Amino acid sequence: NKSVCIILFLSENYFKDELCEKEAKYANEIEKSLIPVKVQNYEPIEWLQKLIEKESCFQLLGSESHSKLEYDKLLLKI
């Protein structure tokens, strides 16, 4: 409960993991800032899509220069 934000590393495995789902939903319920980060070329669906639809999604995939730029943006957000 002491954290200011929760970083969600999005992938197909994250979506399928029940514990990840419970933790993400709980963080949202207690109004933690959710920061979605794509680590796999995966489009969130169902509960995950609803949870992050209002958030900007960082993408740590692709070229090294693109990933570095996204990483720097992520650090600024945190």
N, C-alpha and C positions, 0 to 999 in steps of 0.2 A: 503493500500500500504506500510505500515511501517514494516510489518512482513517479516522475512527472509524465513520462511518456513510455509507450511500449512499441518496440520495433517488430513488425511482422515480416519475416522473410518468406515471401510467397513462392510456393511451388505446388505442384500437384500433390506431393507427399504431405505438405503442410495442410492442404485442404482435406485430405483423407484422414488425417490424424484426429481422433476424437478429443484427445487432451488439448491439442492446439485450438480446436474449435471452442472448447469450454473456457480456456484461458482468454482467448480473444474476446469472446462474448462477455465474460466477466469484466475484463478491462474496460470494455465499452460501457457496461452497466454502471460502473463506478466512475465514469466520465474521465478516464485517462485519455490522453492524446495518443491516437494510433498513427503510426508512421509505416505505411506499406512500402516494402522494398522487394522488387521482383528479382529473383536469383535464377529463374528459369523462364523460358519462353512459354508462359502459361497465362491464360486469361481466367481470372477468378470468376466463379459461378456460385449460384445459390447463396448460402449464408455469408460466405466470404465477400461476394460482390456487394451485397447489401451493407455489410459492415464498413467497407472502405470506399463506397461510391462518392463520398464527399471529400475524400482526401486525395492529394497529389501523390502519385506513385513514382518512387525512384526506381530506376532500372539499372542494376549492377550486372549487366550482360552486354555483349557486343564487343566493340573494339576496346583496347586498353585505354585510349584517350577518352572515349565516351564514358567508360566506367569510372575513370578518375574524376571527371567532371561531375558525374552523378554523386560520387562519394563525397566530394567537396560540398556539394549542395546539401547532402544529407547531414554532414557535420554542422553546417550552418543552422539547419532546422533544429537539430538537437540542442 
